[in-house]
Amino acid sequence: MMKLAKRLILLTLALVLLYQGWLFAHVCWWIEHNPSRSAFMSARLADMREDDPEAELHHRWVPYERISRNLKRAVMASEDAKFLQHEGFDWEGMQTAWEKNLKKGRIVAGGSTISQQLAKNLFLSGKRTPWRKGEEAIITFMLEQMMTKRRIFEIYLNVIEWGDGVFGAEAAARHYYRKPASALTPHEAARLAAMVPNPRYYDKHRSTRYLERRTRIIQRRMNYVRPPR
C-alpha cells in the first residue's frame, strides 16, 4: 500500500511538472508569435455554438503600434494604473479590493492586474477550482519574467473580451464605432475601457448611467498614465 501511495504521489508530481513545462513552452513561444486564440475565447465559442452551431468570434489581431494610444491609456487607467511599476501583482490594490468586498459583503472589486487577467484569458477556463488562483499566479510570474511589459499589454489588448463574441481592440473598435483601433478618440477609448469588466452586458446596454459616469472618470484619469512604448 505504501509503495502504491508513493508511486501515485510521484506520478502526480510528474504530471504537474509536465503541465508547468507545457505552460512555460507556450509563454516562450508567444514572446515572438501571436496567439491565435485564448482558452477563454475557445470556451466562449463553445458556449455560443450551443445556441448557434454557425456562431463565430469577431477577432482580428493588430500590432501594438496600430492600437490607439488613447485606448492604451484608457485601459491602463481603468484596469491597472500601476502596470509599469509592479511585477505582476499589485498587493496594495488586492488589499484595497479585499477591504471593499468585506465591507459590502460581496465581491465588488477584483484587484487583478493586467498580467493576471492575461494569464486567466490565455490558459484558464471560467470554471472556479481550488487551485485556479495558484495556476494564475504561476502563469503571471512566467509572463512577467519572460515577456516585456509592452508584449504583455499587446497580447492583452488583442485577446480580451469586449462584447458578445467580440475579442480584441480591433474587433471592438469596428463593432462599436465602425473604425479601426488606431483611430479611436479619447472618449471612445474611455468608453471601451469602461466596458471591460462586463462586456457582454454593455454590448446590449450601451447607454447606462453607470457606463457614462465610468467613462468620464476614466477619461480624466487617462492623463496620468503612460503606457509602454
C-alpha positions in Angstrom: 0.0 0.0 0.0 2.8 2.4 0.9 4.6 1.7 -2.4 1.4 2.4 -4.3 0.9 5.7 -2.5 4.4 6.8 -3.3 4.0 5.9 -6.9 0.8 7.9 -7.1 2.5 10.9 -5.5 5.4 10.7 -7.9 3.1 10.3 -10.8 1.1 13.3 -9.7 4.3 15.4 -9.3 5.5 14.3 -12.7 2.1 15.4 -14.3 2.3 18.7 -12.5 5.8 19.4 -13.8 4.8 18.4 -17.3 1.9 20.8 -17.2 4.1 23.6 -15.9 6.6 22.8 -18.7 3.7 23.0 -21.3 2.7 26.4 -19.9 6.2 27.7 -20.0 6.7 26.5 -23.6 3.7 28.4 -24.7 4.8 31.6 -22.9 8.2 31.3 -24.6 6.6 30.8 -28.0 4.3 33.8 -27.6 7.3 36.1 -27.0 7.7 36.3 -30.8 4.5 34.7 -32.1 0.9 35.8 -31.7 -1.6 33.5 -30.0 -4.4 32.8 -32.5 -6.9 32.1 -29.7 -7.0 32.1 -25.9 -8.5 29.4 -23.7 -11.3 31.9 -22.7 -12.1 32.6 -26.4 -12.3 28.8 -27.1 -14.6 28.3 -24.1 -16.8 31.3 -25.2 -17.1 30.0 -28.7 -18.2 26.6 -27.4 -20.9 28.3 -25.4 -22.1 30.3 -28.3 -22.3 27.3 -30.6 -24.6 25.5 -28.1 -27.2 28.1 -29.2 -26.0 28.6 -32.8 -23.8 25.9 -34.4 -22.7 28.5 -37.0 -21.5 31.1 -34.5 -18.1 32.7 -34.9 -16.0 35.0 -32.9 -15.2 38.5 -34.1 -11.4 38.9 -33.7 -8.6 40.4 -35.7 -5.1 40.7 -34.4 -3.4 44.1 -34.8 0.2 45.0 -33.8 0.7 47.3 -30.8 1.6 50.3 -32.9 -1.7 50.1 -34.7 -3.7 50.4 -31.5 -4.6 54.0 -30.5 -2.6 55.4 -27.6 -5.9 56.7 -26.3 -7.1 53.1 -25.8 -3.8 52.0 -24.2 -4.1 54.9 -21.7 -7.8 54.3 -21.1 -7.3 50.6 -20.4 -4.4 51.2 -18.0 -6.3 53.9 -16.2 -9.3 51.6 -15.8 -7.7 48.2 -15.2 -4.1 48.7 -13.8 -2.6 52.1 -13.4 0.5 50.7 -11.8 1.1 48.2 -14.6 4.6 49.5 -15.3 5.6 49.6 -11.6 4.6 46.2 -10.3 6.0 42.7 -11.3 2.6 41.1 -12.0 0.9 41.6 -8.6 -0.5 44.8 -7.1 -0.5 43.9 -3.4 -1.9 47.2 -2.4 -4.6 47.0 -4.9 -5.5 43.5 -3.8 -5.7 44.6 -0.2 -8.0 47.5 -1.1 -10.2 45.2 -3.1 -10.4 42.8 -0.2 -11.4 45.5 2.2 -14.1 46.8 -0.2 -15.5 43.3 -0.7 -15.5 42.7 3.1 -17.3 46.0 3.7 -20.0 45.2 1.1 -20.3 41.6 2.0 -19.9 40.6 -1.6 -17.4 40.8 -4.5 -17.5 44.4 -5.8 -13.8 44.8 -6.7 -11.2 42.4 -8.1 -7.7 43.9 -7.8 -6.3 41.7 -10.6 -3.5 43.2 -12.7 -3.3 43.2 -16.5 -0.8 40.4 -16.2 -3.1 38.3 -14.0 -6.0 38.9 -16.3 -4.0 37.9 -19.3 -2.8 34.7 -17.5 -6.5 33.8 -17.0 -7.5 34.6 -20.5 -4.7 32.7 -22.2 -4.8 29.5 -20.2 -7.7 29.1 -17.8 -11.3 28.4 -18.3 -14.0 30.3 -16.5 -14.6 27.5 -14.0 -13.5 28.2 -10.5 -11.4 25.5 -8.9 -9.5 25.4 -5.6 -6.1 25.5 -7.4 -7.1 28.1 -10.0 -5.6 31.1 -8.2 -2.3 29.1 -7.8 -2.2 28.4 -11.5 -2.9 32.0 -12.3 -0.1 33.2 -10.0 2.4 30.8 -11.7 1.4 31.8 -15.2 1.6 35.5 -14.2 5.1 35.0 -12.9 6.1 33.3 -16.1 4.7 36.1 -18.2 6.4 38.8 -16.2 9.7 37.0 -16.3 9.8 36.1 -19.9 8.0 39.0 -21.7 8.4 42.8 -21.8 5.5 44.9 -20.4 4.8 46.1 -24.0 4.4 42.5 -25.2 2.1 41.6 -22.3 0.0 44.6 -23.0 -0.1 44.0 -26.7 -1.4 40.4 -26.2 -3.9 41.6 -23.6 -5.4 44.2 -25.8 -5.7 41.7 -28.6 -7.4 38.9 -26.7 -9.7 40.4 -24.0 -13.5 40.1 -24.4 -15.2 43.3 -25.5 -18.7 42.2 -26.3 -20.9 39.2 -27.3 -18.3 37.2 -29.3 -16.1 40.3 -29.7 -12.5 39.9 -28.8 -9.6 42.3 -29.1 -9.2 46.1 -29.7 -9.6 46.0 -33.5 -12.8 44.0 -33.4 -14.2 46.2 -30.6 -13.4 49.4 -32.4 -15.1 48.2 -35.6 -18.1 46.7 -33.6 -18.9 49.8 -31.7 -17.5 52.6 -33.8 -17.1 51.3 -37.3 -13.4 52.4 -37.3 -10.0 50.8 -36.8 -8.5 50.6 -33.3 -5.8 53.1 -34.4 -8.4 55.9 -34.9 -10.2 55.8 -31.5 -10.8 59.2 -29.8 -10.1 59.7 -26.1 -13.9 59.5 -25.3 -14.4 56.3 -27.4 -11.4 54.7 -25.8 -12.6 55.6 -22.3 -16.0 54.1 -23.1 -14.4 50.8 -24.4 -12.3 50.6 -21.3 -15.3 51.1 -19.1 -17.0 48.1 -20.7 -14.1 45.7 -19.9 -15.4 44.4 -16.5 -18.8 43.3 -18.0 -18.5 43.5 -21.8 -21.5 41.3 -22.8 -23.8 43.3 -20.7 -22.6 46.6 -22.0 -22.8 45.3 -25.6 -26.6 45.1 -25.0 -26.9 48.1 -22.7 -24.7 50.8 -24.2 -26.1 53.9 -22.6 -26.5 53.1 -18.9 -25.9 55.9 -16.3 -23.1 53.9 -14.7 -21.3 53.4 -18.0 -21.5 57.2 -18.8 -20.1 58.0 -15.3 -17.4 55.4 -15.5 -16.4 56.7 -19.0 -16.0 60.2 -17.6 -13.9 59.0 -14.7 -11.6 57.0 -16.9 -11.1 59.9 -19.4 -10.0 62.1 -16.6 -7.5 59.5 -15.3 -6.0 58.9 -18.8 -3.8 62.0 -18.4 -2.0 60.4 -15.5 -0.8 57.1 -17.0 1.9 56.3 -19.6 1.5 53.0 -21.4 4.6 51.0 -22.6 6.1 52.4 -25.8 
